[in-house]
Amino acid sequence: MSDFKINFQDTATAFADKTNAELRRKYELFSLMNSPFLNDFGTKATELFLRLRLPVTGLIKRTIFRQFCGGETIEECQPTIEKLGESHIGTILDYSVEGKSAETVFDSTKNEIIRTVTRAKEDGNVPFAVFKVTGVARFEILEKVSGGKELLKGEAAEWERSKTRVNEICAYAASISQPIFIDAEESWIQNAIDIIAEEMMEKYNREQPLIYNTIQLYRFDRLDFLKESHRKAKENGYFLAVKLVRGAYMEKERERAEEMDYPSPIQPDKTATDKDFDAAIRYCLENVEEIAFVAGTHNEQSVCMLAEMLHEKGIKHNHPHVFFSQLYGMSDNLSYVLAKHDYNVSKYVPYGAVKDVMPYLIRRAQENSSVTGQVSRELDLIKKELKRRRL
Ligand SMILES: Cc1cc2nc3c(=O)[nH]c(=O)nc-3n(C[C@H](O)[C@H](O)[C@H](O)COP(=O)(O)OP(=O)(O)OC[C@H]3O[C@@H](n4cnc5c(N)ncnc54)[C@H](O)[C@@H]3O)c2cc1C
């Protein structure tokens, strides 16, 4: 055992670029989100107000939006990109429009994603681009393809058009050597996403890892999937590139499995998820010359494990195949402290019109509402820093 230890409770570093006023605002918002009742009430009321077209956009923008998003456009994200960059933290511009179904919207989303790819290439502070396949393809088509169902004639053409959009994004990213992530989504559409992602990796990861698929370790079958993806990549002569996450749709997955009476794809408990997540990290690190990977997590123990393993194995902290990533507005203690120790670290900075990023914001509010969840961890850190600053 080496005695290399990183102090992720170093709140002076974590909040160094936050003014006292910003820190207080963060405290107020997270206190609100920490109350399950207020959180639930606030989420439902906001959804209702937006549906009724009541003028709440300004309020949302000044509160939860400002905490978790960079702005409504790429240009509005500029100050955030610069501020994170000053602390050597990269920005990943995440155009957070989800759940649309019109082809014209898919085309304009594709164009916007291409703009983020260009933006990433032009700016050393933006190491990756990212997109969700549901931003450019209809959910129902992905579900049918994933379930192995036969597509009607019109649907087959639609599926081809969806794949063409993904290919256009990836081909463009590859043509300018800009790495890009494909996010993972619900398990009942994920087969289709995996099919496309593997096709893209096979096409564009021959010389270097550029296209990243995402693996959700809260699924009990995904550690095997990782190893199988690695085997295929080796056999076919391309780099495997993966973003490892635990997974964001647990409640939805369990509810659907129960409703439709099939075995839930989710691990039996948190310990099982943690075990597979850490095993996946270890597997990627053992094969670091063949696999490029991103640990997309706020779990301090997993982050600490990977950071220490790199150090102990004598692998450069900023090895070009190893990345850490957190979401903007969360776990600054991990991002800022990792950056201080020269690890490759970036944050997803979602952006988009307020009403369009609501599904994203609601997911953040919900995952943050449990007592053992992220918010209480955040609150403890903010309180610690407020105390340290004698505020
Ligand atoms: C940079 C980045 C990119 C991301 N991209 C994606 C993506 O593409 N797709 C996606 O789905 N999510 C994505 N996420 C979200 C991620 O999947 C998690 O929801 C979130 O990060 C919380 O997990 P954690 O590892 O940070 O920490 P923790 O707080 O340690 O873990 C919480 C997670 O553990 C799992 N879990 C909790 N309770 C149980 C239980 N009882 N049984 C089994 N498992 C349980 C759930 O996945 C839960 O979200 C991303 C996160 C980050 C930081």
The ligand as a Gaussian input file, in Angstrom:
#p B3LYP/6-31G(d) Opt

LIG

0 1
 C      -20.356000      12.749000     -16.173000
 C      -21.588000      11.922000     -15.962000
 C      -22.230000      11.368000     -17.048000
 C      -23.376000      10.592000     -16.858000
 N      -23.978000      10.002000     -17.938000
 C      -25.018000       9.146000     -17.739000
 C      -25.584000       8.417000     -18.805000
 O      -25.165000       8.524000     -19.970000
 N      -26.624000       7.573000     -18.539000
 C      -27.109000       7.396000     -17.263000
 O      -28.023000       6.587000     -17.060000
 N      -26.605000       8.102000     -16.236000
 C      -25.565000       8.957000     -16.442000
 N      -25.046000       9.638000     -15.368000
 C      -25.707000       9.576000     -14.031000
 C      -25.212000       8.400000     -13.250000
 O      -25.655000       7.215000     -13.893000
 C      -25.736000       8.355000     -11.802000
 O      -27.126000       8.444000     -11.783000
 C      -25.217000       9.422000     -10.908000
 O      -23.935000       9.826000     -11.253000
 C      -25.224000       8.917000      -9.461000
 O      -24.322000       7.838000      -9.297000
 P      -22.852000       8.032000      -8.667000
 O      -21.915000       7.014000      -9.212000
 O      -22.467000       9.422000      -8.912000
 O      -22.979000       7.914000      -7.111000
 P      -23.732000       7.131000      -5.947000
 O      -24.487000       8.202000      -5.249000
 O      -22.749000       6.349000      -5.182000
 O      -24.719000       6.126000      -6.594000
 C      -26.066000       6.357000      -6.808000
 C      -26.454000       5.389000      -7.899000
 O      -26.331000       4.030000      -7.429000
 C      -27.347000       3.234000      -7.986000
 N      -28.187000       2.740000      -6.900000
 C      -28.697000       3.466000      -5.855000
 N      -29.463000       2.698000      -5.052000
 C      -29.446000       1.453000      -5.590000
 C      -30.059000       0.230000      -5.239000
 N      -30.851000       0.140000      -4.160000
 N      -29.846000      -0.842000      -6.001000
 C      -29.045000      -0.791000      -7.109000
 N      -28.426000       0.351000      -7.496000
 C      -28.620000       1.464000      -6.759000
 C      -28.131000       4.146000      -8.943000
 O      -27.546000       4.026000     -10.212000
 C      -27.890000       5.522000      -8.372000
 O      -28.015000       6.530000      -9.333000
 C      -23.897000      10.408000     -15.548000
 C      -23.232000      10.966000     -14.468000
 C      -22.093000      11.703000     -14.644000
 C      -21.409000      12.277000     -13.456000

